[in-house]
Amino acid sequence: MNNLKIIVLFLISTFCFSQNKVDVYFDFNETKPNATSQKALNDWIKNNPNAEIYQISGFCDTVGTNVFNIKLAEKRINSIEKILKNTKIQFSQELKKELFGEEFDSSINQEENRRVTFLYKEIVDEKSYAVDLGSAKVGQFLDLKGLN
């Protein structure tokens, strides 16, 4: 019975705290998201009211000095944080911020390097997944609602 409890708790924790990534793109030397990314971000905000952001990273292209690009990456992070903080989106108390200038060139396409990436997890009320294991019998299937 203890093994069953451990398996159910593992399944609940896996589904309750899955992590995801969002990329927001910027035009050259801009601190506000481009039109396509702004729309995508608005849609994401609407569809993810229970998200908690735990890491946010700012990237730039290779044009300009590293010092300039680090400052630009920071301004871009601040811009996205401001947008998200005006919603119900939560930020982790241990929010990790990373700034990358020209030394981090992840794509040949410079437009793809002008971005902010944030990692988030969906916070789900664990009580909604509670299962009464005390009345379960050996071989009985458990109905784990909402874990599709």
N, C-alpha and C positions, 0 to 999 in steps of 0.2 A: 504494500500500500504506500510506503514511503517513496518508492521509486516512481509510482504514478503521480504523487504530489510534486515531485521534482520535475517530471516531464511536463506536467501542466503548467507549473510556474515558469519553466523555461519557455514554453510556447507563448505564454502571456507576455513575458518580458520581451521576447523577440518581436511580437506584433505591436506591443505598446510603445516601444522605443526604437522603431526603425529610423534610419538616418537617410537623408536625401541631400541633393545639391542643386543650387540654382545659380546660373550665370546671368549677369546683367551687363550688357555691352554699352559702350560709350563711343561717341564720335571723337575725332582727333582733338586733343587738348580740351575736352569738355568734362564737366563735373556732374552733369545731369545725364541720366540714361537716354539713349537714342529712342526714337519714337516706337520702334518695334519692341525694344526691351521694356519700355515703360508700360506698354499695353500688356505684355506678357507678365510683368511684375504685378500689375493691377489684378490680372486674372488669378495669378498665384495667391495673392493676398486674400482674394474673395474665396478661393477654394481650399485654403489652409488656415482656418481660424485658430486651430489648436497647435500651431507650429511653435517651436522654441529654437531660436538660432543660437548655436554654440560656437561657431567659428565664422569669421568674415575676413576675406583676403582681397586686397586691391592689387591690380596688375596694370602695367603700362606697356606701350610699345618701346622700340629701341631708339626712337627719335628723341633727341635732347639729352641732357646730362642725367646721370643717375640721381643726383640730389633733386633736380627738378621733378623727375619722374616719381620719386618716393613721395614728395609733397603732393603731387597730383593724385597718386594712388590713395593717399590719406584723405584728400578732399572728396574723392569718389566714394570711399567707405563712409565718410560722414554724411554724404548726400543720401546714400541708401539707408543708413541708420535713421536719418531724419524721416524719410518716407515711411519706413517700417514702424517707427515709434509712434507715428500718428494713427496707427491701427491697433488691433488687439493682439498683434504678434508679440510674443514674449522673447526676451533675451536671457540667456543663461547668466547666472551670477559669475560664472567663470568664463565669460566670453573671451575667446582668443582672437586677436587681431594680427594679421600679417600684412606687411607692405613689401611689394616687389617692384623694383625699377627695371632698368634695361638689362640687368644681369639675369633675369628670369624670362627667357624667350621661349615660350612653350609652343608657338606656332609660327610657321613661315608667313602666314597671313597676318599682317600687323593688326588688322581690325579685330581679330580674335584675341589678341593680347591686351586690348583696351577693355578691361572688364573688372567687375567685382564678383567674386564667388562667395556664396555663403552656404554653410552646412547647417541643416536643421533636423530636428526629430519631431515626430508627431507625438504630442502628449495626449494619451487616452486615459479615461477614467478606468482604472483597473477593476473597480467594483462591478462595472458592467460585464466583466468577463468571469466573475466568480462562479465557481462550480461546486456543488455540494458533493464532495468526494466520500463523505461519511456513509451515504446511502447507496453508493455505487457497488455493483456486484462484479465479480470476476467475469470477464468476457462481455460486459455491458458496454455499449458505445456511449460516449459522452457527447452531448450536444454543446459544442463550443461556438455559440452564436457570435457573429460579427468577426470571425477569424477567417474569412474567405480569402 
